[in-house]
Amino acid sequence: MGACLAALPFVAAATEQANQRRDGRDVRQDTKQEARSEKIDCRQANNKSNAACRQDKRETKQGGRQEARDIKY
């Protein structure tokens, strides 16, 4: 009985960690879709070179990665 009570904080921490991981993954997936759309729109508008559109996509994805890291801490 005492062992079960001692394990409760670890279970709660693992559940919280799983939730943070899931939230981070969701943010990265949403960002990935957003970056794709942004690049397509950029190329269709023809207001930048393909290299500039790629750079914008990279920056968008990097922002999403940072947001996911912030969720974990």
JOLIN-V128191 format. One record per backbone hydrogen bond with DSSP energy under -1.0 kcal/mol. NH is the residue of the N-H (numbers start at 1). CO is the residue of the C=O. If there is no record, write none. Layout:
nh->(NH;NH)
co->(CO;CO)
This chain:
nh->(5;6;7;11;12;13;14;15;16;17;18;19;20;21;22;23;24;25;26;27;28;29;30;31;32;33;34;35;36;37;38;39;40;41;42;43;44;45;46;53;54;55;56;57;58;59;60;61;62;63;64;65;66;67;68;69;70;71;72)
co->(1;2;3;7;8;9;10;11;12;13;14;15;16;17;18;19;20;21;22;23;24;25;26;27;28;29;30;31;32;33;34;35;36;37;38;39;40;41;42;49;50;51;52;53;54;55;56;57;58;59;60;61;62;63;64;65;66;67;68)
